[in-house]
Amino acid sequence: MGRPLWFVAGAGVGVYAAARARRAAEALTADGLRDRLRGWQVGARLFAEEVQQGRAERETELREQLGLRPHGIPELTRGGEAPPARTSPTDAPKENEN
């Protein structure tokens, strides 16, 4: 019973090694390398997006905890009143008027 068992085990290892060798050879072709590179790029992009989303969420949490204004460009106003709206470039304040 020992010889048939070793024969089957050897055949199984041979089939496994042949399949692994075929996969390795396929991975080293131009198409295989291109696919692997695209996979890395997609993974890196997804990772960067998740990091960005986590950073934004944490920033929002910290701003809420500290009672800060929402992020963005703060409005520069005088005494709570809105700045005057300009309708055309000629409405801009003139400098050095005498």
Buried (B, 14 or more C-beta within 10 A) or exposed (E): EEEEEEEEEEEEEEEEEEEEEEEEEEEEEEEBEEEEEEEEEEEEEEEEEEEEEEEEEEEEEEEEEEEEEEEEEEEEEEEEEEEEEEEEEEEEEEEEEE
